[in-house]
Amino acid sequence: MEDELRPFITEYSITVRRQYIDNDAALEKLYGSRVPVLSLNDETVCEYFLEPETLRSLLKGL
């Protein structure tokens, strides 16, 4: 998913922060095996795979 985000980073000047959940019990409980997860403003955008049209729609609304 990270490689697929690169065009969005350039086009929308967004910052992507990688968050590992392995050593955080709360995040492991929240996400379990549903990784990677892409969130925007604390809302889940997609899980496992990037959904480009969903992300593009959300970014245009900012």
MOSULDA-V799853 format. One line per field, one symbol per residue. ss: DSSP state (H for helix, E for strand, L for the rest). phi: phi as a letter, one per 40 degrees, with the letter a starting at -180 (. if undefined). burial: b if it has 16 or more other C-alpha atoms within 10 Angstrom, else e. A space follows every 10 residues. Layout:
ss=???
phi=???
burial=???
This chain:
ss=LHHHHHHHHH HHLLLLLLLL LLLLHHHHHH HLLLLLEEEE LLEEEEELLL LHHHHHHHHH LL
phi=.ccccdcccc cbfcbbbcbc bdbbdccccc bfccbcbbbb fgbccabgbc bdcccdcccc cc
burial=eeeeeeebee eeeeeeeeee beeeeeeeee eeeeebbbee eeeebbbeeb eeeebeeeee ee
